Amino acid sequence: MNQEKKFKTPILIIAWKRPKQTRELISRIKKIHPSILYIACDGPKNKNIIEDNKVKDTKKILLESFEEINTKKYLFSKINQGCKLGVSNAINWFFEHETEGIILEDDCIPDLEFFSFCQEMLETYRNNERIWSITGHNQQNNIQRGNGTYYFSKYPRSWGWATWKRCWVKYDRDIIDWPNIKSKGILKNKLKNKREINFWENILDNIYHRSSPNTWDYQWSLSAFLNDGFTIVPNKNLIKNIGFDEDSTHTFGGDLNSFLEKDHEKRKSIFPTIHPDYFITNEKADEIVDIYEYSGGNKISKIFIIKKLKNMKIKLKKLIKKYNFEK
């Protein structure tokens, strides 16, 4: 394999206790022939032998899977750090060595175009401090946003993403300045409405005062809000999340998200790149993300339940009709 045919952007893999999903992610990454890999895996909780063995199996798979890659580093924790420390420590370690790169957790399976898309965007916006990150996760249910290959969002997304060290150095997982930020009402200038402001203030209050939820990504979103950082979102979903199972830490409700990923590899190519006409965030697209992920969570749950009930009602009518016909 010639060096020029290899994928040059550094990639960080973050894994824990999902050997099956890790194998699938590795299989996808191998297809692009990466040049530089960073591989992190959190440690066992030492409470459940079955789970501990899954961690052991995952580490074994990671160690045995990239013999052909010359430039690779490993960060294997002997203890369980949890989501907040485990993921953020892995990304800290990554950016101790690199200035930019792609980050994939073990349940995020990318379309092959995801890698080229991230690489091109990292190069294009390398020195543009308004751009905070690139994601492969599109939640617009096949709705085209703008005339470009991609659009801009105020929300970072962590299901397959990329960023620069210049942004990550501004990240604070403990959000130590949150009381000051809240007292000055800074988010009121960044967010759209009272419902959204209340959601983020409640979430960040819980993280600051109670370290709950045990996660890292709300803090990353806060850093984007504070720095007016845009996230690049492709106008085609490039990530399939396969983490909706008993080993999930935070991803539950797979049925709710499944309709967001319709044959993501069968649709037309995202290339050649067409840049957006305007350097502004797409408010309609961000409203959808807010409904799915943030302050509209209860609303979308109700929509999902109503949809299920309607389907049940239709099935019941068909059964009654069939019963009456046979009778």
C-alpha positions in Angstrom: 0.0 0.0 0.0 1.5 3.3 -1.1 1.6 6.0 1.6 -0.4 8.4 -0.6 -3.3 6.0 -0.7 -3.6 6.0 3.1 -5.9 8.2 5.0 -3.7 10.8 6.6 -6.0 12.5 9.3 -5.4 11.1 12.8 -8.3 9.1 14.2 -9.1 8.5 17.9 -11.1 5.3 18.8 -12.8 5.4 22.2 -14.1 2.0 23.4 -15.1 0.2 26.6 -17.2 -3.0 26.9 -18.7 -3.6 23.5 -16.6 -6.1 21.6 -19.2 -6.7 18.9 -19.7 -3.0 18.1 -15.9 -2.5 18.3 -15.3 -5.1 15.7 -17.7 -3.5 13.3 -16.1 -0.1 13.8 -12.7 -1.5 13.3 -13.8 -3.2 10.1 -15.1 0.1 8.7 -11.9 2.0 9.7 -9.7 -0.6 8.0 -11.3 0.2 4.7 -9.8 3.6 4.5 -6.2 2.4 5.4 -5.5 4.9 8.2 -2.0 6.2 8.8 -2.3 7.4 12.4 -4.5 5.8 15.1 -5.1 6.5 18.8 -6.9 3.8 20.6 -8.4 4.4 24.1 -10.4 2.0 26.3 -11.8 2.5 29.8 -11.2 -0.1 32.5 -13.6 -2.5 34.2 -15.8 -1.7 37.2 -14.9 -5.0 38.9 -18.4 -5.5 40.0 -19.7 -7.9 37.3 -17.6 -10.7 35.9 -19.6 -10.8 32.6 -19.1 -7.1 32.0 -15.5 -7.2 33.1 -14.9 -9.9 30.5 -16.4 -7.8 27.8 -14.0 -5.0 28.6 -11.1 -7.6 28.5 -12.4 -8.9 25.1 -12.7 -5.4 23.7 -9.1 -4.5 24.7 -7.9 -7.8 23.1 -9.7 -7.0 19.8 -8.2 -3.5 19.8 -4.7 -4.8 20.4 -4.9 -7.4 17.7 -6.6 -5.5 14.9 -4.2 -2.9 13.6 -0.9 -4.8 13.0 -0.5 -3.1 9.6 -0.6 0.4 11.1 2.8 1.7 12.0 1.8 4.8 13.8 -0.6 3.9 16.6 -0.8 4.6 20.3 -2.9 3.0 23.1 -4.4 4.4 26.3 -5.9 1.5 28.3 -7.2 2.4 31.8 -6.8 -0.2 34.5 -9.7 1.3 36.5 -13.1 2.5 35.4 -13.2 6.2 35.0 -16.8 6.6 33.8 -18.1 8.5 30.8 -17.1 12.0 31.9 -13.5 11.2 32.7 -13.0 8.3 30.4 -14.0 10.1 27.2 -12.5 13.5 28.1 -9.2 12.0 29.2 -9.0 10.1 25.9 -9.6 13.3 23.9 -7.1 15.3 26.1 -4.5 12.6 25.4 -5.3 12.7 21.6 -4.7 16.4 21.5 -1.5 16.2 23.4 -0.1 14.7 20.2 -2.2 16.1 17.4 -3.6 19.5 16.3 -6.7 18.1 14.6 -8.5 14.8 14.1 -11.5 12.5 14.0 -13.1 11.0 17.1 -15.2 7.8 17.0 -16.8 6.0 19.9 -17.3 2.3 19.6 -21.0 2.4 18.7 -20.8 5.0 16.0 -20.4 3.3 12.6 -19.5 5.8 9.8 -20.3 5.8 6.1 -16.9 5.7 4.3 -17.6 9.3 3.0 -17.6 10.5 6.6 -13.8 10.2 6.7 -13.2 12.2 3.5 -15.8 14.8 4.5 -14.1 15.4 7.9 -10.7 15.5 6.4 -11.8 18.1 3.8 -13.6 20.3 6.4 -10.7 20.1 8.9 -8.4 21.4 6.1 -10.8 24.0 4.8 -11.6 25.6 8.2 -8.4 24.9 10.0 -7.8 28.6 10.7 -11.4 29.7 10.9 -12.0 30.1 14.6 -15.8 30.4 14.1 -15.9 26.7 13.2 -15.9 24.5 16.3 -16.4 21.0 15.1 -17.6 18.7 12.3 -20.2 16.0 12.8 -21.3 13.1 10.6 -24.6 12.9 12.5 -27.5 14.4 10.6 -30.9 14.4 12.3 -33.0 16.1 9.6 -34.8 13.0 8.3 -33.7 13.6 4.7 -34.6 17.3 4.7 -32.1 19.3 2.7 -30.9 22.4 4.6 -29.7 25.1 2.3 -28.1 24.6 -1.1 -24.8 23.3 0.1 -23.3 19.9 0.8 -23.5 20.9 4.5 -24.9 23.5 6.8 -23.9 25.2 10.0 -25.4 24.4 13.5 -24.9 25.9 16.9 -25.0 22.3 18.4 -21.9 20.1 18.5 -22.8 16.4 17.9 -20.7 13.5 19.3 -21.9 10.6 17.2 -18.8 10.6 14.9 -17.1 14.0 14.8 -13.9 15.9 14.3 -12.3 19.1 15.7 -9.1 20.9 16.3 -6.9 21.3 19.4 -7.5 25.1 19.1 -11.1 24.4 20.2 -10.6 21.5 22.6 -8.2 23.6 24.8 -11.1 25.8 25.6 -13.1 22.8 26.9 -13.8 22.6 30.7 -15.4 19.3 31.8 -16.0 20.7 35.3 -17.5 24.0 34.0 -15.9 25.8 37.0 -17.1 29.2 35.7 -20.7 28.1 35.4 -22.2 30.1 38.4 -20.7 33.3 36.9 -21.9 32.4 33.4 -25.4 31.7 34.7 -25.6 34.9 36.9 -24.7 37.1 34.0 -27.3 35.4 31.8 -24.9 34.7 29.0 -26.9 31.8 27.6 -29.9 34.1 27.1 -28.0 35.7 24.2 -27.0 32.3 22.7 -30.2 30.3 22.9 -33.6 30.8 21.2 -36.3 30.7 23.8 -37.1 30.3 27.5 -37.7 26.6 27.3 -34.3 26.0 25.8 -32.6 28.3 28.3 -34.3 26.5 31.2 -33.2 23.1 29.8 -29.5 24.0 29.6 -29.4 25.8 32.9 -31.0 22.8 34.6 -28.6 20.4 32.9 -25.5 22.5 33.7 -26.6 23.1 37.3 -26.8 19.4 37.8 -23.4 18.8 36.3 -21.8 21.6 38.3 -23.5 20.9 41.7 -24.1 17.1 41.6 -21.8 15.8 38.8 -24.9 14.3 37.2 -25.3 13.1 34.5 -21.8 11.5 34.4 -21.0 12.7 30.9 -18.7 15.1 29.1 -20.6 16.3 26.0 -23.0 18.9 27.6 -19.9 20.7 28.7 -18.5 20.6 25.2 -21.7 22.2 23.9 -21.4 24.9 26.5 -17.9 25.8 25.2 -19.3 26.1 21.7 -22.1 28.4 22.9 -19.7 30.6 24.8 -17.3 30.9 21.8 -20.0 31.3 19.2 -18.7 28.1 17.6 -20.4 26.6 14.6 -20.6 22.9 13.9 -20.6 21.6 10.3 -23.4 19.1 9.5 -23.5 17.2 6.3 -26.7 17.2 4.3 -26.7 13.4 4.5 -26.5 11.3 7.6 -23.0 9.7 7.7 -23.3 7.9 11.0 -25.3 4.9 12.2 -25.4 4.4 16.0 -25.5 0.7 17.0 -25.2 1.4 20.7 -28.9 0.9 21.6 -28.6 -2.3 23.7 -28.1 -3.5 27.3 -24.5 -2.3 27.3 -25.5 1.4 26.6 -24.5 4.0 29.1 -26.7 6.9 27.9 -28.2 5.8 24.5 -31.6 4.2 25.1 -34.7 4.3 22.9 -33.3 3.0 19.7 -36.7 2.9 18.0 -37.1 6.6 18.6 -33.8 7.3 16.7 -34.0 4.6 14.0 -36.1 6.7 11.6 -33.3 9.2 11.5 -31.1 6.7 9.6 -32.8 5.7 6.4 -30.4 3.7 4.2 -27.6 6.2 4.8 -25.2 4.3 2.5 -27.7 3.9 -0.4 -28.3 7.6 -1.0 -26.3 9.7 -3.5 -22.8 10.8 -2.7 -22.2 13.9 -0.6 -19.4 14.9 -3.0 -18.4 17.0 -4.8 -18.5 19.6 -2.0 -20.8 22.6 -2.4 -20.3 25.2 0.2 -23.2 27.0 1.8 -24.3 30.4 0.5 -24.3 32.0 3.9 -22.1 31.7 7.0 -25.0 31.4 9.5 -26.5 28.6 11.5 -29.7 27.0 10.1 -32.4 27.8 12.7 -35.0 25.3 11.4 -32.4 22.5 11.5 -31.4 23.4 15.0 -35.0 23.5 16.1 -35.2 19.8 15.1 -32.1 18.9 17.0 -33.5 20.7 20.1 -36.7 18.7 19.8 -35.0 15.4 19.4 -32.2 15.8 21.9 -32.7 18.7 24.3 -35.6 20.9 25.5 -38.2 19.2 23.3 -37.4 15.7 24.7 -40.8 15.3 26.3 -42.5 16.6 23.2 -40.8 14.1 20.9 -41.6 11.2 23.3 -45.3 12.1 23.1 -45.1 12.2 19.3 -43.5 8.8 19.3 -46.1 7.3 21.7 -48.9 8.8 19.6 -47.4 7.3 16.5 -47.2 3.9 18.2 -50.8 4.2 19.4 -52.0 5.1 15.9 -50.2 2.0 14.4 -51.8 -0.2 17.1 -55.2 1.3 16.3 -54.8 0.6 12.6 -53.7 -3.0 13.3 -56.7 -3.5 15.6 -59.1 -2.2 12.9 -57.7 -4.6 10.4 -58.1 -7.5 12.9 -61.7 -6.6 13.6 -62.4 -6.3 9.9 -60.8 -9.7 9.2 -62.7 -11.2 12.1 -66.1 -9.8 10.9 -65.4 -11.0 7.3 -64.5 -14.5 8.4 -67.5 -14.6 10.7 
